[in-house]
Structure formats: structure tokens, C-alpha cells
Amino acid sequence: MNIRPIDVKILYPKSTEVSQIVFGEQQKENMLKHINAQKNQSKVDEDLKRVRGKDNVSEIRIPQKQERERQRAKKEKKPNKGLDIRV
């Protein structure tokens, strides 16, 4: 099949249009990947800040837990002064 000059004149503009469309789609994909990567990185940064901020919290919770255990032990030691039911 021979290509005539008229066919080349028609094909050339179409090929540039197609290449521009393909390039535009590739750019969209690259932009979306970049945006998602930035969102993920910011989420990772926030999570790291939360974890680093919680280091001191564990030190605070241990004394609180010990205090609760002491209070429970005191409550268990106290005799019940309320009802005296004998059979």
C-alpha cells in the first residue's frame, strides 16, 4: 500500500494531536502520583510527631497506674461496715 502526499498531509496533524493527548495523560498521571506522594509524606511526618510526643506520656501513665493500684489495695483492706447478715 502506497502512501500518497495527500495521506501524509492528513496523517501528520493527527499524529501530533495523538502525541499531545498521550503526553497530557502522562502529565496528569505524574501530577497525581506526585500529589499522592506529598500527602503520604505529610501523613508520615504527622505520625512521627505524634509518636515522638507520646514518649513522655508513657512515663506519666506508669505512676498513675501505680496510684490506682494503691487505692484499690486500700479499698480491699477496709472491712465492710455496712450490712451484717447472719443466718
Steps between C-alpha positions, in 0.01 A plus 500: 500500500650827389472820698403793287592860581139576586497222761818633660347845530205349686700258717760747625261734686316201647823348630594824676154518656526145622847558642378813680206309649728218616746750647217677684379172650852414613534842662171449685617164631833647609328788676262267684788278608691803625199633692437160659868470593488842669183407693656174615819677607307759700299222668821318589644821645187555712510142624865538597420817693223317686727210589779727617253700707373189675838405651433710809142382527607143579712626786202687641262206469717260701475703823127546444455126464700438816287754684180325389634165619579648841148641530348164407715325759383746768136443406541123522662520844213701652236275658143539390326695776162496329281191525545215743292207384507189718310185437 
